[in-house]
Amino acid sequence: MCNWSTGSQTKMSAEIIYPSNGDNPVIVVVGTGLIGQKTVQVAKIMMSTRLSSHVQFDWADIKDVGTELNNRINDEIKARNSQIEIIWCAGKGGFSATTEVMKKEFLAYQDIVQNLFSSYHDKKTINLVSSAGGLYEGVECIVDKDTRPFPVRPYGEWKLRQETMLEDMGVNYRIFRLSTVYGLSRQGSRKGMLSVLISNTINNKPTCLHAFPDTLRDFVCVGDVARKIVASAMQNEATDNAVILASGRSISIQYLIQRVHR
């Protein structure tokens, strides 16, 4: 079978969301694709604020991104002694990305995150959006919070390296391992399987899937994911742990195709 999500992103952005009162943290969302865009919307609603600033950058030229973001959020710490919650949603490669693509993503992530935590690290927490599908692809049993990751392709291997890096740095972190996320994505963003299926069916186009028909997937709504991540940041939930965000209900690819076509 062929794959519909091998492409990689070239442009990326970050949104810094400023609270309307001192009780809430400053939230920095890095990556504003499907998950990041919804996270920005949810954060503004939950914090009752419209105040934000935008940073645009290119995956091929991230040299000064970490410095610029760090300077902006450090100004908030100096001015208002703010807590900073960084939500990392950025991703250059899709599920079937090559080692080369994923390594470039990791190096960009490493550069920016290390820069962000080069000062005032005790005032900052990073919330890493990771991938349950990528990390547990090789596991042949029911997955829970105690299941050890078993990635089988570069995507999962490098996502696991992103997680391990935070542990090695000794910073405050939360890790959210997501199942298959669905929702409306803006034009130009990489689309998920469900969005591609629906769009191609409406336009009478074929869809090539990198999966067997009896493969099971757990689909979770992007709005539910965003609300959980933002709530964890606002409520200062326990750090230095990883949680799985999923619906708990699996369906086969074949069933999904039949439902969409119906």
PLY file of the C-alpha trace (Angstrom):
ply
format ascii 1.0
element vertex 262
property float x
property float y
property float z
element edge 261
property int vertex1
property int vertex2
end_header
0.00 0.00 0.00
1.11 3.58 -0.49
1.27 6.25 2.14
-0.68 9.50 2.28
1.37 11.28 4.98
5.04 11.12 3.98
5.33 14.86 3.37
7.13 17.14 5.78
6.38 20.66 6.88
8.69 23.58 5.99
7.02 26.47 7.84
6.29 26.59 11.55
5.12 29.17 14.06
4.67 29.79 17.74
2.03 31.71 19.71
2.67 33.35 23.08
-0.59 33.77 25.01
-0.67 36.31 27.82
-3.12 35.85 30.73
-5.71 38.46 31.62
-4.82 38.10 35.32
-1.84 37.03 37.39
-3.36 33.72 38.46
-2.71 32.05 35.10
0.63 31.25 33.44
1.93 32.58 30.16
1.33 29.79 27.63
3.72 29.35 24.71
2.41 27.06 21.97
5.16 25.95 19.58
3.69 24.56 16.37
0.25 25.70 15.21
-0.93 22.86 12.99
-4.01 20.78 13.81
-3.23 20.31 17.52
-1.37 23.57 18.07
-4.02 25.73 16.42
-6.78 24.20 18.55
-4.61 24.52 21.66
-4.18 28.26 21.04
-7.97 28.68 20.63
-8.72 26.68 23.78
-6.07 28.47 25.85
-7.47 31.89 24.96
-10.99 30.78 25.89
-10.00 29.08 29.15
-7.84 32.04 30.21
-10.38 34.63 29.02
-7.78 36.53 27.03
-7.16 37.75 23.50
-3.62 38.91 24.17
-0.99 37.03 22.20
2.03 37.49 19.97
3.12 35.43 16.99
6.51 34.13 15.89
6.96 32.66 12.38
9.95 30.53 11.45
11.26 27.99 8.97
12.37 24.47 9.85
15.46 25.01 7.69
16.50 28.15 9.59
15.78 27.94 13.32
19.05 29.50 14.47
17.51 32.47 16.30
14.05 31.09 17.10
14.92 29.80 20.56
16.68 33.04 21.45
13.74 35.19 20.32
11.18 33.08 22.19
13.37 32.97 25.28
13.84 36.74 25.32
10.09 37.34 25.05
9.08 34.98 27.84
11.95 36.06 30.08
10.64 39.61 29.80
7.33 38.33 31.23
9.12 36.62 34.09
11.04 39.80 34.91
8.00 42.08 34.65
5.35 39.94 36.36
7.18 36.94 37.83
5.04 34.79 35.53
5.08 31.03 35.33
5.72 29.83 31.79
4.00 26.79 30.29
5.52 25.72 26.96
3.34 23.40 24.86
5.38 21.74 22.12
3.11 20.65 19.25
5.60 21.16 16.42
6.42 18.36 14.02
8.25 18.38 10.70
7.67 14.76 9.69
4.61 12.54 9.44
4.18 8.97 10.69
6.19 7.48 7.82
8.91 10.14 7.72
12.47 9.06 7.03
15.30 9.06 9.55
16.75 12.12 7.81
13.54 14.14 8.25
13.04 13.06 11.86
16.66 13.79 12.78
16.29 17.34 11.44
13.12 17.73 13.49
14.89 16.50 16.61
17.88 18.83 16.16
15.54 21.83 15.76
13.59 20.73 18.85
16.81 20.24 20.80
18.16 23.67 19.85
14.97 25.55 20.73
14.17 23.70 23.97
17.71 23.96 25.33
17.65 27.67 24.55
14.30 28.12 26.30
15.62 26.46 29.46
18.99 28.24 29.45
17.64 30.69 32.05
14.84 30.83 34.64
14.38 27.09 34.18
12.61 26.83 37.55
9.84 29.12 36.22
9.24 27.04 33.10
7.50 23.75 32.33
7.35 22.05 28.95
4.34 20.04 27.83
5.49 17.73 25.04
2.91 16.40 22.59
4.19 12.95 21.67
2.74 9.96 19.80
1.23 6.82 21.32
0.98 5.30 17.86
4.64 5.90 17.14
5.94 4.78 20.52
3.82 1.66 20.95
3.64 0.45 17.35
5.59 -2.71 18.11
3.62 -3.64 21.22
1.33 -6.65 20.70
-0.86 -6.29 23.77
-3.19 -3.77 25.41
-1.27 -0.57 26.15
-1.48 1.25 29.49
0.61 3.80 31.37
3.12 1.14 32.47
3.72 -0.30 28.97
7.26 0.23 27.73
7.55 1.95 24.34
8.49 -0.23 21.38
8.86 2.00 18.28
9.52 0.26 14.97
10.05 3.17 12.59
12.05 6.44 12.67
9.01 8.53 13.61
8.52 6.65 16.90
12.23 6.33 17.63
12.87 10.06 17.37
9.70 10.96 19.31
11.03 8.79 22.11
14.34 10.65 21.93
12.45 13.91 22.38
10.93 12.53 25.59
14.23 11.14 26.88
15.97 14.46 26.27
13.66 16.20 28.75
14.43 13.61 31.41
18.16 14.01 30.80
17.91 17.82 31.02
16.26 17.64 34.44
13.60 20.25 33.59
9.94 20.31 34.59
7.95 18.44 31.96
4.69 16.70 31.14
4.44 14.28 28.23
1.16 13.62 26.41
1.22 10.53 24.20
-1.68 10.95 21.79
-3.58 8.30 19.89
-4.87 9.17 16.39
-6.09 12.77 16.56
-8.84 13.99 14.25
-10.37 17.40 13.62
-10.55 20.25 11.14
-7.11 21.38 9.95
-6.44 24.68 8.26
-5.50 24.89 4.60
-1.86 24.10 3.96
-1.45 21.94 7.07
-0.64 18.24 6.89
-3.93 16.34 7.12
-4.67 13.22 9.14
-6.12 9.99 7.81
-9.74 10.75 8.62
-9.62 14.19 6.99
-8.00 12.74 3.87
-10.59 9.97 3.63
-13.51 12.36 3.93
-12.05 14.93 1.51
-11.16 12.35 -1.12
-14.53 10.63 -0.84
-16.38 13.92 -1.33
-14.20 14.73 -4.35
-14.40 11.19 -5.76
-10.64 10.64 -5.47
-8.79 7.46 -4.41
-7.05 7.25 -1.04
-3.89 5.25 -0.45
-3.52 4.07 3.15
-0.33 2.86 4.79
-2.20 0.27 6.90
-3.91 -3.11 6.61
-7.75 -3.11 6.64
-7.92 -4.94 9.98
-5.53 -2.50 11.69
-7.13 -0.99 14.79
-6.94 2.73 15.52
-8.10 4.77 18.50
-9.43 8.17 17.39
-9.53 11.13 19.78
-10.97 14.58 19.07
-8.44 17.41 18.84
-10.65 19.61 21.04
-10.57 17.07 23.87
-6.80 16.80 23.57
-6.31 20.57 23.64
-8.58 21.05 26.67
-6.71 18.41 28.67
-3.28 19.83 27.86
-4.27 23.44 28.62
-6.05 22.41 31.84
-2.93 20.55 33.00
-0.84 23.65 32.36
-3.26 26.07 34.04
-3.80 23.84 37.09
-0.08 23.12 37.46
-0.61 19.37 37.49
2.17 17.00 38.51
5.24 17.06 36.29
7.90 14.57 35.20
5.44 11.99 33.93
3.85 10.72 30.72
0.14 10.14 30.13
-1.74 8.58 27.21
-4.60 10.60 25.72
-7.03 8.32 23.88
-10.75 7.60 23.60
-10.41 4.00 24.80
-12.45 2.75 21.82
-10.73 1.18 18.83
-12.11 0.70 15.34
-10.63 -1.00 12.28
-9.48 0.84 9.18
-11.98 -1.18 7.15
-14.87 -0.08 9.37
-13.74 3.54 9.10
-13.63 3.35 5.30
-17.12 1.85 5.19
-18.54 4.52 7.48
-17.00 7.36 5.48
-18.24 5.98 2.16
-21.71 5.47 3.59
0 1
1 2
2 3
3 4
4 5
5 6
6 7
7 8
8 9
9 10
10 11
11 12
12 13
13 14
14 15
15 16
16 17
17 18
18 19
19 20
20 21
21 22
22 23
23 24
24 25
25 26
26 27
27 28
28 29
29 30
30 31
31 32
32 33
33 34
34 35
35 36
36 37
37 38
38 39
39 40
40 41
41 42
42 43
43 44
44 45
45 46
46 47
47 48
48 49
49 50
50 51
51 52
52 53
53 54
54 55
55 56
56 57
57 58
58 59
59 60
60 61
61 62
62 63
63 64
64 65
65 66
66 67
67 68
68 69
69 70
70 71
71 72
72 73
73 74
74 75
75 76
76 77
77 78
78 79
79 80
80 81
81 82
82 83
83 84
84 85
85 86
86 87
87 88
88 89
89 90
90 91
91 92
92 93
93 94
94 95
95 96
96 97
97 98
98 99
99 100
100 101
101 102
102 103
103 104
104 105
105 106
106 107
107 108
108 109
109 110
110 111
111 112
112 113
113 114
114 115
115 116
116 117
117 118
118 119
119 120
120 121
121 122
122 123
123 124
124 125
125 126
126 127
127 128
128 129
129 130
130 131
131 132
132 133
133 134
134 135
135 136
136 137
137 138
138 139
139 140
140 141
141 142
142 143
143 144
144 145
145 146
146 147
147 148
148 149
149 150
150 151
151 152
152 153
153 154
154 155
155 156
156 157
157 158
158 159
159 160
160 161
161 162
162 163
163 164
164 165
165 166
166 167
167 168
168 169
169 170
170 171
171 172
172 173
173 174
174 175
175 176
176 177
177 178
178 179
179 180
180 181
181 182
182 183
183 184
184 185
185 186
186 187
187 188
188 189
189 190
190 191
191 192
192 193
193 194
194 195
195 196
196 197
197 198
198 199
199 200
200 201
201 202
202 203
203 204
204 205
205 206
206 207
207 208
208 209
209 210
210 211
211 212
212 213
213 214
214 215
215 216
216 217
217 218
218 219
219 220
220 221
221 222
222 223
223 224
224 225
225 226
226 227
227 228
228 229
229 230
230 231
231 232
232 233
233 234
234 235
235 236
236 237
237 238
238 239
239 240
240 241
241 242
242 243
243 244
244 245
245 246
246 247
247 248
248 249
249 250
250 251
251 252
252 253
253 254
254 255
255 256
256 257
257 258
258 259
259 260
260 261
